[in-house]
């Protein structure tokens, strides 16, 4: 069985499946693309092309659900840490499978990105989101878009929604 909307589908995962966190692999691209597409079709995040995912696969961490109770396994969550500058990285592409919501996977992925950022001695994280309350629970605060690093804007100019962006800018100092 699949969960779908407008032909964007994700395979059904058992909500009690055992989970493993690991760095994403090239073989995960289709599943990551489907999961992000599922939420993008609902207006909850921006879609990412398979080409962009392949180019930045090393940015991503996934939480993988094992096959369980007759349901197949698969990607239960994904999140990426994208370096923007020597002093800033973006948490991006954060998506949790609809069957896995409420298990803390989103927060676990943000914490994995934060740990990786700390290992790199980055002083701050940033995120674009439609989920302000979630990021506030992860220690981020809303900031004015005009205060963003110039590198953020150079990436934004490639976005189809650049002229009509309604995402919320969130920031978290790490020092």
KASUL-V266499 format. One line per field, one symbol per residue. phi: phi as a letter, one per 30 degrees, with the letter a starting at -180 (. if undefined). psi: psi as a letter, one per 40 degrees, with the letter a starting at -180 (. if undefined). burial: + if it has 9 or more other ideal C-beta (glycine too) atoms within 8 Angstrom, else -. A space follows every 50 residues. Layout:
BEGIN
phi->???
psi->???
burial->???
END
This chain:
BEGIN
phi->.bcbahicbbddcddcddcbcaddceddeeddeddddedddcicaddbdd dddddceddccbcccdeahicddldcababccdcadcabcdbidbbeedc dicideddddddddddddddiddabbacaccededddcjdbdbdedcdee ddddddddddcedbdbdcdbbbdcc
psi->iihihfehiiihiheeiiihhiiiideedddddddddddddeeeiiihid dddddfdediiihhhiihfeiiiaheiiiihhhdieehihhifhhhhdee ieeedddddddddddddddefheiiiihiegdddddeeeiihihdeeiid dddddddeideddfheihhiihie.
burial->--+----+++-+++--+-+-+--+---++-+++++++++++---+--+-- --++-++-++++++++-+--+-++++++++++-+---++++++++++-++ ----++++++++++-+++---+-+++++++-+-+++-+-+-++----++- +++-++--+-++--+-+-++++-+-
END
